[in-house]
Amino acid sequence: MCLVSLTQSNYTQAPPASPNVTVIFGAGGDLTRRKLIPALFHLCDAGLLSDNFAVLGLGRRDVDDDSFRDLMAEHIRDYVGTAFDQSVWERLVERLHYMKIDILDGADYERLRACLEELDARRGTEGNYLFYTAIPPSLFTRVDRLPGRGRPIAGDREQLAARRRREAFRAGSGIRGGLQLRRRCRTS
């Protein structure tokens, strides 16, 4: 498996990401507050997120969008430090959404599908989803396939590999200057 990491000295030369909904399984946890939301804040600040993006947090807590936003806002200044900019936070926070989900309940995946379709329509994300699993490894197999549908949430491995190659090619050929691709391959 090869991991591609980007290091960049000048973000102004990078194009913004494609429109998408970033779906975070386990969004009520510490990882989301300490790492994921601050990382999205920095991407938003650098202009690397499309105008058409949304974040959908999934978790066990029974909270609404506003409560989820408040939870993420509690410590954002602590995690981004002096880089905190209220206008950037306002742009990001209005795109944060939350849905209570039971990973083991197939009916909740149908609700998830409906929620994603609604976010697509509202935010113009073109059906693009990025899934992040901040959950225990024992639950990974539960979110790998939509119950009752028998297909992976994000497409099969060949489709994902082809999509990654296309995106890496586009990013590499369209950026000049400070972007460097570093490839680390791990053999198993």
C-alpha positions in Angstrom: 0.0 0.0 0.0 1.4 3.4 -0.9 0.7 6.5 1.0 1.1 9.9 -0.6 1.7 12.9 1.6 1.8 16.5 0.4 4.2 19.0 1.8 3.7 22.6 0.7 5.4 25.9 1.2 2.9 28.0 -0.8 -0.7 27.0 -0.6 -1.8 29.8 -3.0 -0.7 27.6 -6.0 -2.8 24.6 -5.1 -6.3 24.3 -6.5 -9.1 23.8 -4.1 -10.4 20.3 -3.5 -13.4 19.0 -5.5 -16.8 19.6 -4.1 -17.5 16.9 -1.5 -19.1 15.9 1.8 -16.6 14.7 4.3 -18.4 12.1 6.4 -16.8 11.3 9.8 -17.8 8.1 11.5 -17.2 8.6 15.3 -17.4 12.4 15.1 -18.2 12.8 18.8 -14.8 11.7 19.8 -11.6 13.4 20.8 -9.8 12.8 17.5 -12.4 14.9 15.7 -12.1 17.8 18.1 -8.3 17.8 18.4 -7.3 16.8 14.9 -9.9 16.6 12.2 -11.8 19.9 12.7 -8.6 21.9 13.2 -7.2 20.3 10.0 -10.3 21.3 8.1 -10.0 24.8 9.6 -6.5 25.1 8.2 -7.6 23.8 4.8 -10.4 26.3 4.8 -8.1 29.1 5.8 -5.7 28.2 3.0 -8.5 28.2 0.4 -8.0 24.5 -0.3 -11.7 23.6 0.3 -14.2 24.1 -2.4 -17.0 26.5 -1.9 -19.2 23.5 -2.3 -18.2 21.3 0.7 -19.9 20.1 3.9 -18.9 18.0 6.8 -21.3 15.4 8.2 -20.4 14.0 11.6 -21.8 10.7 12.6 -22.0 9.4 16.1 -23.9 7.9 19.0 -24.8 11.1 20.7 -28.3 12.4 20.4 -27.5 16.0 19.4 -28.5 18.3 16.6 -26.3 20.4 14.2 -26.1 23.4 16.5 -25.0 21.3 19.5 -22.4 19.5 17.4 -21.1 22.9 16.2 -21.0 24.1 19.8 -19.0 21.0 20.8 -16.5 21.6 18.0 -16.2 25.3 18.8 -15.4 24.7 22.5 -11.8 24.1 22.0 -11.0 25.1 18.4 -8.9 28.1 19.5 -6.8 25.8 21.7 -6.1 23.5 18.7 -5.3 26.1 16.0 -3.6 28.6 18.2 -2.6 31.9 16.8 -3.9 30.9 13.4 -7.5 31.2 14.6 -9.5 33.6 12.4 -13.2 34.1 13.3 -14.2 34.6 9.6 -12.6 31.3 8.6 -14.4 29.5 11.5 -17.7 31.0 10.5 -17.3 29.7 7.0 -16.4 26.2 8.3 -18.9 26.0 11.1 -21.9 26.7 8.9 -21.0 23.6 6.9 -20.8 21.3 9.9 -23.7 18.9 10.3 -24.4 15.9 12.5 -26.5 12.8 12.5 -27.0 10.2 15.2 -26.3 6.7 13.8 -26.1 3.2 15.1 -23.5 1.5 13.0 -25.1 -1.8 13.6 -28.5 -0.7 12.4 -29.1 -1.1 8.6 -32.0 1.4 8.7 -29.7 4.1 9.8 -27.7 3.7 6.6 -30.8 4.5 4.6 -31.2 7.7 6.7 -27.5 8.4 6.0 -28.1 8.0 2.3 -31.1 10.4 2.5 -29.0 12.9 4.5 -26.2 12.8 2.0 -28.6 13.4 -0.9 -30.0 16.4 0.9 -26.5 17.8 1.6 -25.7 17.2 -2.1 -28.7 19.3 -3.1 -28.1 22.1 -0.6 -24.3 22.4 -1.0 -23.8 21.3 -4.6 -21.3 18.5 -3.7 -22.0 16.5 -6.8 -22.3 13.2 -5.0 -18.6 13.2 -3.9 -18.0 11.7 -0.4 -14.9 11.4 1.6 -15.3 8.8 4.5 -13.2 9.0 7.6 -13.6 6.3 10.2 -12.6 7.5 13.7 -14.0 4.3 15.2 -12.6 1.2 16.9 -11.1 -1.3 14.4 -13.7 -3.9 15.5 -16.4 -1.7 13.8 -14.6 -1.1 10.5 -16.3 -4.1 8.8 -19.7 -2.7 9.8 -19.2 0.5 7.8 -17.4 -1.1 4.9 -20.6 -2.2 3.3 -24.1 -0.7 3.4 -26.3 -3.3 5.0 -28.9 -4.7 2.6 -27.2 -3.2 -0.4 -24.2 -5.5 -0.6 -21.9 -2.8 -2.1 -19.1 -0.8 -0.5 -20.0 2.7 0.6 -17.3 4.4 -1.5 -17.1 2.0 -4.4 -14.9 -1.0 -5.0 -11.2 -1.1 -4.6 -10.4 -0.9 -8.4 -12.6 2.2 -8.7 -11.0 3.8 -5.7 -7.5 3.1 -7.0 -8.3 4.5 -10.4 -9.9 7.6 -8.9 -6.8 8.2 -6.7 -4.5 7.9 -9.7 -6.5 10.4 -11.7 -6.6 12.8 -8.8 -2.9 12.5 -8.1 -2.1 13.0 -11.8 -4.4 16.1 -12.0 -2.9 17.6 -8.8 0.7 16.9 -9.9 0.3 18.3 -13.4 -1.7 21.4 -12.3 0.5 22.7 -9.5 3.7 24.6 -10.0 6.1 25.6 -7.3 6.0 24.6 -3.6 4.2 21.3 -3.8 6.2 18.2 -3.4 4.8 14.7 -3.5 6.5 12.2 -1.2 5.7 8.6 -1.7 6.2 6.1 1.0 5.5 2.5 0.1 5.0 -0.2 2.7 5.2 -3.8 1.7 3.3 -6.4 3.5 
